[in-house]
Amino acid sequence: MDQGSAGALQLKWELSGHGWANCHLADDSQTASVIASYCTDALADLVAGAGELYGQQRSARFFFDAEPQELRWVLRPTDDAVDVTIHQFPDVSVSPDLPDSHGTVMWQATYPRSAFAHAVLEAAHTVLKEHGEAGYLAKWAMHPYPVALVQDLRRLHIRDDTCDLPHDLSCP
Ligand SMILES: [Zn+2]
């Protein structure tokens, strides 16, 4: 697998049905869709995970529950970028105790932190524009739109990254 500098990452968060979402990933060399159910607050975990890249640990782990699969995201700092790996496990009822190496890698690429955070923010802003906070909650059902986490991530990204891309400040 090419572990060099991947092209621009694009993320799209799609509320696909009651309590279900698809996180679509695409860069210059690969595409994937990651399923999440509302058993976890998946978008909030993704946004919070991106925010953790700005903290002391500079890394994050969280998982989506695809019932029955576990889709485990591992964000790890490299020299000047972030390694993003998604490990797939067949049964979330047992896999949280298993090491990453027992899963199947369904996504692996390295991005500048700025590019990853920007893509997460774009995805979060776009889903909010599509649905609004009330519409988001109606579809995702178990958890409200993570307004505060998105605000935190945007603040960290704009403060600490040199990002020339536009940022939608009209979103809460
Ligand atoms: Zn940006």
Boltz pocket constraint, residues with backbone or C-beta under 6 A from the ligand:
constraints:
  - pocket:
      binder: B
      contacts: [[A, 114], [A, 118], [A, 157], [A, 163], [A, 164], [A, 165], [A, 166], [A, 167]]
      max_distance: 6.0
